[in-house]
Amino acid sequence: MKKTPVKYIFYALLLFCISCSSQSECEKFKTGKYKINDLELKHESVIERTEFHQIERSITTGTESKYEVSWLNDCEYTLKLLSGSEDLTKVFKDKLLRVKVIPINEDQYELEASFEGGPIGRQKMVRVK
């Protein structure tokens, strides 16, 4: 009987652990309060997310929008607009926004957002304590 070299078992376990830890890193961002600052658009918002809902309050304009959150997996979710400005309602009409969470560190992540028609962009979210 041929023995499997120990180093191959070690590498297989290491890859398994890395894939598991990256998935669980996203879980800590499922709920909480975050701040987003879009320097290009000169827009700043505070976002509060529970497991099933998200409220965005624009610090810049004072407007508020509410979304239904549906998690597809530990690192991806969709947002369905429930209420918001007239302009936002036109943009979201019959569309879901798909968001991918990319952890940066303990209190920050990058989000990659897209509609069915294509990508919208990337933003950095910072946890507010």
Backbone as CSV, one residue per row, in Angstrom:
resi,resn,N_x,N_y,N_z,CA_x,CA_y,CA_z,C_x,C_y,C_z
1,MET,0.831,-1.173,0.000,0.000,0.000,0.000,0.883,1.246,0.000
2,LYS,0.547,2.198,-0.875,1.353,3.401,-1.032,0.899,4.457,-0.026
3,LYS,1.847,5.061,0.664,1.529,6.089,1.646,1.475,7.455,0.957
4,THR,0.507,8.279,1.386,0.397,9.633,0.867,1.402,10.499,1.618
5,PRO,2.216,11.232,0.885,3.190,12.086,1.556,2.494,13.094,2.470
6,VAL,3.085,13.316,3.622,2.536,14.202,4.641,2.377,15.631,4.115
7,LYS,3.308,16.083,3.280,3.221,17.464,2.808,1.985,17.687,1.944
8,TYR,1.536,16.684,1.181,0.316,16.836,0.378,-0.916,16.934,1.264
9,ILE,-0.944,16.169,2.326,-2.055,16.244,3.281,-2.062,17.623,3.939
10,PHE,-0.890,18.103,4.315,-0.769,19.422,4.933,-1.304,20.510,3.997
11,TYR,-0.882,20.490,2.730,-1.344,21.494,1.764,-2.849,21.401,1.519
12,ALA,-3.381,20.225,1.464,-4.830,20.053,1.280,-5.583,20.636,2.468
13,LEU,-5.107,20.368,3.688,-5.748,20.927,4.884,-5.619,22.443,4.925
14,LEU,-4.456,22.944,4.538,-4.240,24.383,4.516,-5.201,25.072,3.548
15,LEU,-5.343,24.544,2.343,-6.278,25.120,1.363,-7.713,25.061,1.859
16,PHE,-8.073,23.967,2.490,-9.419,23.814,3.041,-9.673,24.875,4.108
17,CYS,-8.714,25.070,5.004,-8.864,26.053,6.083,-8.951,27.476,5.539
18,ILE,-8.161,27.780,4.527,-8.203,29.114,3.922,-9.562,29.373,3.287
19,SER,-10.098,28.400,2.578,-11.401,28.599,1.938,-12.499,28.733,2.977
20,CYS,-12.414,27.994,4.060,-13.418,28.103,5.121,-13.328,29.454,5.817
21,SER,-12.119,29.916,6.107,-11.972,31.171,6.836,-12.404,32.360,5.991
22,SER,-12.167,32.353,4.678,-12.579,33.481,3.865,-14.102,33.578,3.792
23,GLN,-14.795,32.455,3.777,-16.249,32.483,3.792,-16.758,33.043,5.116
24,SER,-16.178,32.587,6.239,-16.660,33.040,7.530,-16.298,34.496,7.787
25,GLU,-15.275,35.021,7.111,-14.922,36.428,7.258,-16.064,37.329,6.805
26,CYS,-16.823,36.911,5.829,-17.937,37.714,5.318,-19.096,37.765,6.306
27,GLU,-19.282,36.703,7.060,-20.426,36.621,7.975,-20.475,37.774,8.960
28,LYS,-19.323,38.266,9.397,-19.310,39.337,10.389,-19.836,40.660,9.818
29,PHE,-20.002,40.743,8.497,-20.506,41.959,7.872,-21.990,41.858,7.497
30,LYS,-22.645,40.763,7.871,-24.059,40.604,7.518,-24.947,41.614,8.226
31,THR,-24.588,41.990,9.424,-25.375,42.965,10.173,-24.439,44.027,10.725
32,GLY,-24.998,45.172,11.047,-24.196,46.228,11.660,-24.463,47.586,11.053
33,LYS,-23.674,48.541,11.509,-23.787,49.927,11.053,-22.484,50.283,10.343
34,TYR,-22.605,50.859,9.138,-21.449,51.144,8.294,-21.539,52.553,7.716
35,LYS,-20.395,53.044,7.309,-20.330,54.351,6.668,-19.677,54.164,5.304
36,ILE,-20.233,54.848,4.321,-19.686,54.803,2.976,-19.473,56.254,2.533
37,ASN,-18.309,56.516,1.957,-17.970,57.857,1.524,-17.499,57.785,0.076
38,ASP,-18.328,58.259,-0.843,-17.994,58.246,-2.264,-17.384,59.599,-2.615
39,LEU,-16.062,59.643,-2.688,-15.369,60.900,-2.972,-15.664,61.415,-4.375
40,GLU,-15.832,60.488,-5.320,-16.096,60.878,-6.705,-17.445,61.590,-6.834
41,LEU,-18.481,61.037,-6.176,-19.814,61.634,-6.236,-20.052,62.649,-5.123
42,LYS,-19.064,62.797,-4.226,-19.193,63.687,-3.067,-20.449,63.357,-2.285
43,HIS,-20.562,62.083,-1.938,-21.749,61.590,-1.238,-21.322,60.697,-0.080
44,GLU,-21.952,60.918,1.077,-21.639,60.142,2.275,-22.935,59.614,2.883
45,SER,-22.939,58.338,3.259,-24.131,57.707,3.832,-23.771,56.831,5.015
46,VAL,-24.756,56.636,5.885,-24.659,55.670,6.971,-25.656,54.567,6.666
47,ILE,-25.204,53.331,6.792,-26.029,52.171,6.459,-26.178,51.298,7.691
48,GLU,-27.424,50.955,8.019,-27.699,50.025,9.113,-28.345,48.794,8.510
49,ARG,-27.745,47.624,8.778,-28.242,46.380,8.178,-28.526,45.340,9.246
50,THR,-29.736,44.780,9.158,-30.072,43.590,9.929,-29.970,42.425,8.954
51,GLU,-30.300,41.255,9.397,-30.187,40.105,8.502,-31.116,40.226,7.296
52,PHE,-32.263,40.907,7.469,-33.254,40.946,6.393,-33.566,42.333,5.831
53,HIS,-33.056,43.408,6.457,-33.353,44.761,5.983,-32.127,45.660,6.073
54,GLN,-32.139,46.677,5.218,-31.052,47.659,5.224,-31.664,49.040,5.072
55,ILE,-31.197,49.980,5.893,-31.622,51.375,5.822,-30.392,52.218,5.521
56,GLU,-30.493,53.046,4.489,-29.401,53.945,4.119,-29.863,55.375,4.351
57,ARG,-29.077,56.104,5.137,-29.355,57.511,5.393,-28.227,58.340,4.797
58,SER,-28.588,59.197,3.873,-27.589,60.048,3.227,-27.260,61.216,4.142
59,ILE,-25.996,61.320,4.523,-25.536,62.455,5.321,-25.520,63.692,4.433
60,THR,-25.246,63.512,3.160,-25.140,64.609,2.194,-26.494,65.253,1.921
61,THR,-27.528,64.436,1.645,-28.833,64.983,1.231,-29.921,64.870,2.299
62,GLY,-29.707,64.029,3.309,-30.718,63.832,4.341,-31.808,62.841,3.954
63,THR,-31.713,62.227,2.781,-32.729,61.260,2.344,-32.481,59.892,2.982
64,GLU,-33.529,59.077,2.981,-33.445,57.729,3.540,-34.058,56.738,2.561
65,SER,-33.438,55.579,2.436,-33.986,54.514,1.601,-33.947,53.213,2.383
66,LYS,-34.935,52.353,2.113,-35.040,51.068,2.807,-35.051,49.943,1.789
67,TYR,-34.360,48.854,2.155,-34.211,47.722,1.256,-34.515,46.421,1.984
68,GLU,-34.933,45.440,1.207,-35.036,44.071,1.691,-33.729,43.381,1.315
69,VAL,-33.115,42.700,2.286,-31.845,42.007,2.061,-32.113,40.509,1.947
70,SER,-31.601,39.884,0.908,-31.684,38.428,0.736,-30.280,37.896,0.532
71,TRP,-29.805,37.104,1.482,-28.447,36.556,1.386,-28.437,35.342,0.469
72,LEU,-27.560,35.364,-0.524,-27.409,34.258,-1.469,-26.414,33.230,-0.930
73,ASN,-25.390,33.715,-0.246,-24.387,32.893,0.444,-23.723,33.803,1.465
74,ASP,-22.654,33.361,2.107,-22.020,34.163,3.151,-21.458,35.486,2.651
75,CYS,-21.134,35.580,1.382,-20.466,36.773,0.855,-21.254,37.534,-0.206
76,GLU,-22.469,37.114,-0.530,-23.250,37.808,-1.554,-24.704,37.940,-1.129
77,TYR,-25.275,39.110,-1.442,-26.681,39.341,-1.138,-27.301,40.228,-2.206
78,THR,-28.618,40.271,-2.208,-29.329,41.176,-3.107,-30.093,42.193,-2.276
79,LEU,-30.307,43.352,-2.876,-31.098,44.413,-2.267,-32.277,44.722,-3.169
80,LYS,-33.457,44.719,-2.566,-34.684,45.109,-3.267,-35.178,46.387,-2.593
81,LEU,-35.333,47.457,-3.369,-35.775,48.728,-2.813,-37.215,48.617,-2.317
82,LEU,-37.433,49.011,-1.065,-38.779,49.041,-0.493,-39.328,50.467,-0.483
83,SER,-38.463,51.436,-0.195,-38.870,52.842,-0.237,-37.633,53.708,-0.400
84,GLY,-37.842,54.867,-1.010,-36.734,55.787,-1.249,-37.181,56.944,-2.105
85,SER,-36.247,57.738,-2.533,-36.566,58.905,-3.350,-37.154,58.476,-4.691
86,GLU,-37.800,59.421,-5.356,-38.395,59.137,-6.666,-37.319,58.732,-7.678
87,ASP,-36.185,59.419,-7.647,-35.088,59.086,-8.567,-34.573,57.674,-8.324
88,LEU,-34.414,57.312,-7.064,-33.930,55.974,-6.719,-34.940,54.909,-7.129
89,THR,-36.208,55.212,-6.948,-37.267,54.284,-7.345,-37.225,54.021,-8.847
90,LYS,-36.933,55.034,-9.641,-36.826,54.855,-11.093,-35.646,53.960,-11.455
91,VAL,-34.518,54.144,-10.773,-33.319,53.346,-11.041,-33.539,51.877,-10.680
92,PHE,-34.221,51.640,-9.554,-34.409,50.275,-9.051,-35.641,49.573,-9.611
93,LYS,-36.437,50.255,-10.407,-37.694,49.683,-10.892,-37.480,48.280,-11.471
94,ASP,-38.130,47.301,-10.845,-38.079,45.894,-11.273,-36.658,45.319,-11.321
95,LYS,-35.751,45.842,-10.521,-34.373,45.356,-10.512,-33.937,45.008,-9.095
96,LEU,-33.036,44.050,-9.012,-32.363,43.728,-7.761,-30.911,44.153,-7.891
97,LEU,-30.386,44.736,-6.835,-28.971,45.072,-6.797,-28.243,43.897,-6.148
98,ARG,-27.265,43.362,-6.829,-26.486,42.236,-6.297,-25.183,42.787,-5.726
99,VAL,-24.862,42.387,-4.494,-23.694,42.922,-3.809,-22.798,41.771,-3.358
100,LYS,-21.516,41.926,-3.634,-20.517,40.949,-3.194,-19.655,41.611,-2.127
101,VAL,-19.473,40.928,-0.993,-18.670,41.425,0.115,-17.247,40.889,-0.030
102,ILE,-16.270,41.798,0.001,-14.859,41.421,-0.076,-14.177,41.970,1.176
103,PRO,-13.933,41.114,2.176,-13.342,41.590,3.434,-11.956,42.202,3.227
104,ILE,-11.694,43.300,3.940,-10.383,43.943,3.920,-9.692,43.692,5.260
105,ASN,-10.396,44.033,6.343,-9.898,43.764,7.684,-11.092,43.624,8.619
106,GLU,-10.852,43.666,9.907,-11.899,43.419,10.908,-13.095,44.367,10.789
107,ASP,-12.843,45.639,10.418,-13.894,46.647,10.405,-14.188,47.244,9.035
108,GLN,-13.607,46.702,7.982,-13.827,47.252,6.643,-14.019,46.139,5.627
109,TYR,-14.838,46.452,4.643,-14.940,45.559,3.497,-15.191,46.386,2.256
110,GLU,-14.890,45.796,1.142,-15.180,46.420,-0.137,-16.411,45.732,-0.692
111,LEU,-17.305,46.509,-1.258,-18.466,45.894,-1.889,-18.358,46.071,-3.389
112,GLU,-18.803,45.068,-4.092,-18.852,45.093,-5.551,-20.320,44.957,-5.918
113,ALA,-20.893,45.997,-6.495,-22.330,46.018,-6.773,-22.616,45.941,-8.263
114,SER,-23.733,45.262,-8.588,-24.135,45.167,-9.992,-25.640,44.948,-10.105
115,PHE,-26.207,45.475,-11.190,-27.575,45.151,-11.570,-27.487,44.011,-12.567
116,GLU,-28.624,43.463,-12.955,-28.630,42.382,-13.940,-27.913,42.788,-15.222
117,GLY,-27.943,44.075,-15.536,-27.352,44.569,-16.775,-25.853,44.752,-16.749
118,GLY,-25.238,44.676,-15.603,-23.791,44.845,-15.532,-23.342,45.513,-14.250
119,PRO,-22.029,45.676,-14.118,-21.473,46.219,-12.876,-21.794,47.691,-12.675
120,ILE,-21.884,48.071,-11.411,-22.082,49.475,-11.056,-20.769,50.050,-10.535
121,GLY,-20.107,49.290,-9.672,-18.834,49.775,-9.149,-18.465,49.128,-7.839
122,ARG,-17.398,49.667,-7.244,-16.887,49.167,-5.977,-16.799,50.325,-4.993
123,GLN,-17.076,50.021,-3.741,-17.015,51.011,-2.671,-16.443,50.368,-1.421
124,LYS,-15.831,51.172,-0.581,-15.327,50.688,0.697,-16.325,51.027,1.796
125,MET,-16.652,50.050,2.626,-17.560,50.237,3.767,-16.731,50.119,5.039
126,VAL,-16.986,51.027,5.983,-16.277,51.022,7.255,-17.302,50.877,8.374
127,ARG,-17.062,49.941,9.286,-17.965,49.723,10.410,-17.945,50.939,11.330
128,VAL,-19.135,51.386,11.726,-19.287,52.493,12.657,-19.558,51.911,14.026
129,LYS,-18.821,52.346,15.004,-18.985,51.803,16.362,-19.800,52.706,17.227
